[in-house]
């Protein structure tokens, strides 16, 4: 089943910011650059970033998932018995105000 996913631009930027900051935090945590308390604070701030981003996305309906509408079937005209002919009298082609005839 095909779906249509609509994501607002700010959601993409929020996601990229979270990935970049998460990578920096991971390097600092794995490199033992921070103390234990700083590690916990960094993890709490990172989790809060993702949690608040998710809540804001949900509240503002910034990500919408819709099933893709199938293309409508082609419209078929009923079979006609005679071809359609458009007819106009000669007076339709005369310019107003001109007195010349169309002979």
N, CA and C atoms as an extended XYZ file, in Angstrom:
309
Properties=species:S:1:pos:R:3:atomname:S:1:resname:S:1:resid:I:1 pbc="F F F"
N         0.844       -1.173        0.000 N   UNK     1
C         0.000        0.000        0.000 CA  UNK     1
C         0.889        1.237        0.000 C   UNK     1
N         0.597        2.160       -0.889 N   UNK     2
C         1.372        3.390       -0.975 CA  UNK     2
C         0.769        4.443       -0.068 C   UNK     2
N         1.660        5.209        0.584 N   UNK     3
C         1.196        6.263        1.479 CA  UNK     3
C         1.815        7.583        1.064 C   UNK     3
N         1.188        8.642        1.486 N   UNK     4
C         1.685        9.991        1.236 CA  UNK     4
C         2.066       10.587        2.584 C   UNK     4
N         3.331       10.964        2.736 N   UNK     5
C         3.845       11.488        3.997 CA  UNK     5
C         4.183       12.955        3.803 C   UNK     5
N         3.528       13.826        4.584 N   UNK     6
C         3.783       15.264        4.499 CA  UNK     6
C         4.459       15.709        5.782 C   UNK     6
N         5.686       16.240        5.648 N   UNK     7
C         6.478       16.669        6.793 CA  UNK     7
C         6.832       18.138        6.593 C   UNK     7
N         6.605       18.937        7.609 N   UNK     8
C         6.959       20.355        7.514 CA  UNK     8
C         8.464       20.536        7.614 C   UNK     8
N         8.939       21.638        7.070 N   UNK     9
C        10.379       21.887        6.986 CA  UNK     9
C        11.040       21.991        8.358 C   UNK     9
N        10.372       22.614        9.329 N   UNK    10
C        10.989       22.784       10.644 CA  UNK    10
C        11.189       21.445       11.330 C   UNK    10
N        10.386       20.452       11.017 N   UNK    11
C        10.550       19.126       11.615 CA  UNK    11
C        11.859       18.493       11.131 C   UNK    11
N        12.162       18.678        9.865 N   UNK    12
C        13.421       18.151        9.321 CA  UNK    12
C        14.609       18.816       10.008 C   UNK    12
N        14.543       20.138       10.186 N   UNK    13
C        15.642       20.842       10.865 CA  UNK    13
C        15.768       20.393       12.317 C   UNK    13
N        14.656       20.168       12.991 N   UNK    14
C        14.674       19.687       14.379 CA  UNK    14
C        15.339       18.312       14.436 C   UNK    14
N        15.018       17.466       13.480 N   UNK    15
C        15.607       16.131       13.421 CA  UNK    15
C        17.116       16.209       13.185 C   UNK    15
N        17.529       17.021       12.207 N   UNK    16
C        18.967       17.167       11.938 CA  UNK    16
C        19.716       17.716       13.154 C   UNK    16
N        19.146       18.699       13.827 N   UNK    17
C        19.767       19.261       15.017 CA  UNK    17
C        19.932       18.188       16.092 C   UNK    17
N        18.906       17.358       16.273 N   UNK    18
C        18.988       16.280       17.254 CA  UNK    18
C        20.046       15.252       16.909 C   UNK    18
N        20.182       14.922       15.632 N   UNK    19
C        21.195       13.942       15.227 CA  UNK    19
C        22.601       14.498       15.430 C   UNK    19
N        22.826       15.752       15.038 N   UNK    20
C        24.159       16.347       15.181 CA  UNK    20
C        24.527       16.488       16.659 C   UNK    20
N        23.616       17.020       17.460 N   UNK    21
C        23.901       17.169       18.889 CA  UNK    21
C        24.052       15.815       19.569 C   UNK    21
N        23.283       14.835       19.135 N   UNK    22
C        23.416       13.487       19.683 CA  UNK    22
C        24.757       12.863       19.356 C   UNK    22
N        25.246       13.099       18.142 N   UNK    23
C        26.561       12.573       17.769 CA  UNK    23
C        27.667       13.228       18.606 C   UNK    23
N        27.563       14.525       18.815 N   UNK    24
C        28.557       15.221       19.644 CA  UNK    24
C        28.503       14.704       21.081 C   UNK    24
N        27.301       14.514       21.605 N   UNK    25
C        27.160       14.002       22.975 CA  UNK    25
C        27.716       12.588       23.083 C   UNK    25
N        27.480       11.773       22.064 N   UNK    26
C        27.976       10.390       22.077 CA  UNK    26
C        29.503       10.352       22.077 C   UNK    26
N        30.114       11.223       21.293 N   UNK    27
C        31.578       11.290       21.276 CA  UNK    27
C        32.100       11.704       22.648 C   UNK    27
N        31.466       12.681       23.280 N   UNK    28
C        31.906       13.134       24.604 CA  UNK    28
C        31.702       12.064       25.664 C   UNK    28
N        30.576       11.339       25.583 N   UNK    29
C        30.306       10.304       26.586 CA  UNK    29
C        31.268        9.134       26.413 C   UNK    29
N        31.455        8.686       25.183 N   UNK    30
C        32.342        7.546       24.939 CA  UNK    30
C        33.815        7.906       25.123 C   UNK    30
N        34.147        9.170       24.934 N   UNK    31
C        35.524        9.606       25.110 CA  UNK    31
C        35.866        9.927       26.550 C   UNK    31
N        34.930        9.742       27.452 N   UNK    32
C        35.118       10.007       28.880 CA  UNK    32
C        35.591       11.433       29.126 C   UNK    32
N        35.017       12.372       28.392 N   UNK    33
C        35.367       13.784       28.545 CA  UNK    33
C        34.581       14.436       29.682 C   UNK    33
N        33.468       13.802       30.084 N   UNK    34
C        32.561       14.404       31.064 CA  UNK    34
C        32.515       13.562       32.335 C   UNK    34
N        32.058       14.185       33.413 N   UNK    35
C        31.864       13.449       34.666 CA  UNK    35
C        30.540       12.696       34.594 C   UNK    35
N        30.281       11.878       35.586 N   UNK    36
C        29.046       11.088       35.621 CA  UNK    36
C        27.797       11.953       35.667 C   UNK    36
N        27.845       13.027       36.465 N   UNK    37
C        26.686       13.923       36.560 CA  UNK    37
C        26.446       14.642       35.240 C   UNK    37
N        27.539       15.046       34.576 N   UNK    38
C        27.395       15.721       33.284 CA  UNK    38
C        26.851       14.774       32.231 C   UNK    38
N        27.249       13.507       32.299 N   UNK    39
C        26.709       12.505       31.370 CA  UNK    39
C        25.194       12.387       31.521 C   UNK    39
N        24.742       12.293       32.758 N   UNK    40
C        23.308       12.161       33.010 CA  UNK    40
C        22.544       13.406       32.559 C   UNK    40
N        23.089       14.572       32.819 N   UNK    41
C        22.440       15.821       32.388 CA  UNK    41
C        22.360       15.876       30.865 C   UNK    41
N        23.420       15.480       30.210 N   UNK    42
C        23.452       15.484       28.751 CA  UNK    42
C        22.421       14.512       28.177 C   UNK    42
N        22.291       13.347       28.792 N   UNK    43
C        21.290       12.382       28.340 CA  UNK    43
C        19.872       12.880       28.591 C   UNK    43
N        19.639       13.541       29.710 N   UNK    44
C        18.313       14.090       30.011 CA  UNK    44
C        17.949       15.192       29.023 C   UNK    44
N        18.910       16.063       28.719 N   UNK    45
C        18.657       17.143       27.759 CA  UNK    45
C        18.371       16.559       26.367 C   UNK    45
N        19.125       15.530       25.975 N   UNK    46
C        18.888       14.892       24.677 CA  UNK    46
C        17.525       14.226       24.612 C   UNK    46
N        17.153       13.515       25.681 N   UNK    47
C        15.836       12.874       25.706 CA  UNK    47
C        14.726       13.925       25.700 C   UNK    47
N        14.932       15.035       26.417 N   UNK    48
C        13.937       16.106       26.425 CA  UNK    48
C        13.785       16.725       25.034 C   UNK    48
N        14.895       16.862       24.308 N   UNK    49
C        14.854       17.399       22.942 CA  UNK    49
C        13.947       16.533       22.069 C   UNK    49
N        14.152       15.224       22.106 N   UNK    50
C        13.352       14.330       21.258 CA  UNK    50
C        11.907       14.258       21.736 C   UNK    50
N        11.685       14.237       23.046 N   UNK    51
C        10.329       14.161       23.578 CA  UNK    51
C         9.538       15.427       23.259 C   UNK    51
N        10.136       16.592       23.514 N   UNK    52
C         9.445       17.843       23.219 CA  UNK    52
C         9.219       18.021       21.720 C   UNK    52
N        10.176       17.610       20.921 N   UNK    53
C         9.993       17.672       19.458 CA  UNK    53
C         8.829       16.807       19.012 C   UNK    53
N         8.728       15.612       19.580 N   UNK    54
C         7.615       14.734       19.225 CA  UNK    54
C         6.276       15.295       19.658 C   UNK    54
N         6.218       15.864       20.855 N   UNK    55
C         4.963       16.445       21.345 CA  UNK    55
C         4.544       17.637       20.485 C   UNK    55
N         5.496       18.497       20.151 N   UNK    56
C         5.181       19.669       19.326 CA  UNK    56
C         4.743       19.236       17.928 C   UNK    56
N         5.404       18.238       17.345 N   UNK    57
C         4.999       17.729       16.026 CA  UNK    57
C         3.586       17.166       16.069 C   UNK    57
N         3.283       16.419       17.112 N   UNK    58
C         1.955       15.834       17.244 CA  UNK    58
C         0.903       16.925       17.455 C   UNK    58
N         1.203       17.907       18.306 N   UNK    59
C         0.231       18.950       18.620 CA  UNK    59
C        -0.045       19.854       17.427 C   UNK    59
N         0.951       20.131       16.632 N   UNK    60
C         0.749       21.027       15.489 CA  UNK    60
C         0.455       20.270       14.203 C   UNK    60
N         0.312       18.965       14.286 N   UNK    61
C         0.023       18.114       13.132 CA  UNK    61
C         0.993       18.386       11.983 C   UNK    61
N         2.280       18.408       12.323 N   UNK    62
C         3.301       18.723       11.336 CA  UNK    62
C         3.692       17.526       10.486 C   UNK    62
N         3.372       16.342       10.935 N   UNK    63
C         3.629       15.147       10.144 CA  UNK    63
C         2.295       14.457        9.922 C   UNK    63
N         1.917       14.317        8.662 N   UNK    64
C         0.640       13.692        8.335 CA  UNK    64
C         0.890       12.503        7.415 C   UNK    64
N         0.253       11.406        7.748 N   UNK    65
C         0.345       10.202        6.932 CA  UNK    65
C        -1.036        9.964        6.339 C   UNK    65
N        -1.100        9.983        5.023 N   UNK    66
C        -2.373        9.781        4.342 CA  UNK    66
C        -2.200        8.666        3.319 C   UNK    66
N        -3.213        7.829        3.171 N   UNK    67
C        -3.117        6.852        2.082 CA  UNK    67
C        -3.197        7.591        0.752 C   UNK    67
N        -2.379        7.179       -0.176 N   UNK    68
C        -2.374        7.826       -1.479 CA  UNK    68
C        -3.660        7.463       -2.205 C   UNK    68
N        -4.303        8.478       -2.731 N   UNK    69
C        -5.557        8.240       -3.438 CA  UNK    69
C        -5.256        7.580       -4.783 C   UNK    69
N        -5.940        6.491       -5.079 N   UNK    70
C        -5.708        5.875       -6.387 CA  UNK    70
C        -6.208        6.805       -7.482 C   UNK    70
N        -5.582        6.732       -8.621 N   UNK    71
C        -6.006        7.595       -9.718 CA  UNK    71
C        -7.417        7.196      -10.144 C   UNK    71
N        -8.241        8.189      -10.430 N   UNK    72
C        -9.619        7.868      -10.804 CA  UNK    72
C        -9.644        7.126      -12.139 C   UNK    72
N       -10.608        6.250      -12.306 N   UNK    73
C       -10.674        5.531      -13.577 CA  UNK    73
C       -10.986        6.507      -14.704 C   UNK    73
N       -10.538        6.203      -15.900 N   UNK    74
C       -10.795        7.127      -17.006 CA  UNK    74
C       -12.300        7.243      -17.268 C   UNK    74
N       -12.710        8.442      -17.591 N   UNK    75
C       -14.117        8.687      -17.859 CA  UNK    75
C       -14.418        8.235      -19.275 C   UNK    75
N       -15.413        7.395      -19.384 N   UNK    76
C       -15.797        6.899      -20.709 CA  UNK    76
C       -17.087        7.563      -21.144 C   UNK    76
N       -17.078        8.077      -22.357 N   UNK    77
C       -18.281        8.668      -22.908 CA  UNK    77
C       -19.174        7.552      -23.440 C   UNK    77
N       -20.451        7.738      -23.322 N   UNK    78
C       -21.321        6.732      -23.923 CA  UNK    78
C       -21.187        6.782      -25.444 C   UNK    78
N       -21.361        5.647      -26.039 N   UNK    79
C       -21.262        5.599      -27.500 CA  UNK    79
C       -22.370        6.432      -28.115 C   UNK    79
N       -22.010        7.237      -29.091 N   UNK    80
C       -22.985        8.096      -29.750 CA  UNK    80
C       -23.346        7.480      -31.090 C   UNK    80
N       -24.555        7.682      -31.491 N   UNK    81
C       -24.996        7.103      -32.757 CA  UNK    81
C       -24.528        7.929      -33.938 C   UNK    81
N       -24.451        9.234      -33.785 N   UNK    82
C       -24.004       10.092      -34.885 CA  UNK    82
C       -22.932       11.035      -34.348 C   UNK    82
N       -21.969       11.408      -35.200 N   UNK    83
C       -20.952       12.344      -34.725 CA  UNK    83
C       -21.573       13.698      -34.418 C   UNK    83
N       -21.006       14.344      -33.423 N   UNK    84
C       -21.520       15.644      -33.005 CA  UNK    84
C       -21.044       16.703      -33.986 C   UNK    84
N       -21.988       17.463      -34.529 N   UNK    85
C       -21.667       18.505      -35.504 CA  UNK    85
C       -22.158       19.826      -34.948 C   UNK    85
N       -21.254       20.790      -34.947 N   UNK    86
C       -21.617       22.115      -34.465 CA  UNK    86
C       -22.007       22.965      -35.673 C   UNK    86
N       -23.115       23.666      -35.563 N   UNK    87
C       -23.620       24.438      -36.684 CA  UNK    87
C       -23.853       25.877      -36.266 C   UNK    87
N       -23.455       26.805      -37.133 N   UNK    88
C       -23.673       28.236      -36.899 CA  UNK    88
C       -24.252       28.848      -38.169 C   UNK    88
N       -25.210       29.752      -38.020 N   UNK    89
C       -25.691       30.458      -39.229 CA  UNK    89
C       -24.626       31.457      -39.688 C   UNK    89
N       -24.707       31.843      -40.923 N   UNK    90
C       -23.717       32.760      -41.504 CA  UNK    90
C       -23.712       34.101      -40.779 C   UNK    90
N       -24.835       34.495      -40.232 N   UNK    91
C       -24.901       35.789      -39.559 CA  UNK    91
C       -24.034       35.832      -38.296 C   UNK    91
N       -23.654       34.673      -37.742 N   UNK    92
C       -22.758       34.658      -36.581 CA  UNK    92
C       -21.366       35.168      -36.932 C   UNK    92
N       -20.991       35.107      -38.210 N   UNK    93
C       -19.642       35.464      -38.615 CA  UNK    93
C       -19.542       36.880      -39.173 C   UNK    93
N       -20.629       37.612      -39.195 N   UNK    94
C       -20.608       38.985      -39.682 CA  UNK    94
C       -20.152       39.905      -38.573 C   UNK    94
N       -19.436       40.924      -38.923 N   UNK    95
C       -18.999       41.918      -37.959 CA  UNK    95
C       -20.123       42.913      -37.732 C   UNK    95
N       -20.400       43.282      -36.490 N   UNK    96
C       -21.476       44.257      -36.245 CA  UNK    96
C       -21.148       45.603      -36.854 C   UNK    96
N       -22.159       46.227      -37.418 N   UNK    97
C       -21.982       47.550      -38.016 CA  UNK    97
C       -21.585       47.521      -39.470 C   UNK    97
N       -21.245       46.343      -40.007 N   UNK    98
C       -20.860       46.228      -41.419 CA  UNK    98
C       -22.123       45.887      -42.230 C   UNK    98
N       -22.318       46.505      -43.351 N   UNK    99
C       -23.530       46.259      -44.131 CA  UNK    99
C       -23.265       45.376      -45.345 C   UNK    99
N       -22.058       44.899      -45.508 N   UNK   100
C       -21.783       44.060      -46.672 CA  UNK   100
C       -22.361       42.672      -46.446 C   UNK   100
N       -22.730       42.048      -47.530 N   UNK   101
C       -23.312       40.725      -47.440 CA  UNK   101
C       -22.205       39.674      -47.537 C   UNK   101
N       -22.552       38.467      -47.277 N   UNK   102
C       -21.562       37.383      -47.264 CA  UNK   102
C       -21.586       36.556      -48.551 C   UNK   102
N       -22.054       37.079      -49.662 N   UNK   103
C       -22.137       36.298      -50.902 CA  UNK   103
C       -20.838       35.936      -51.467 C   UNK   103
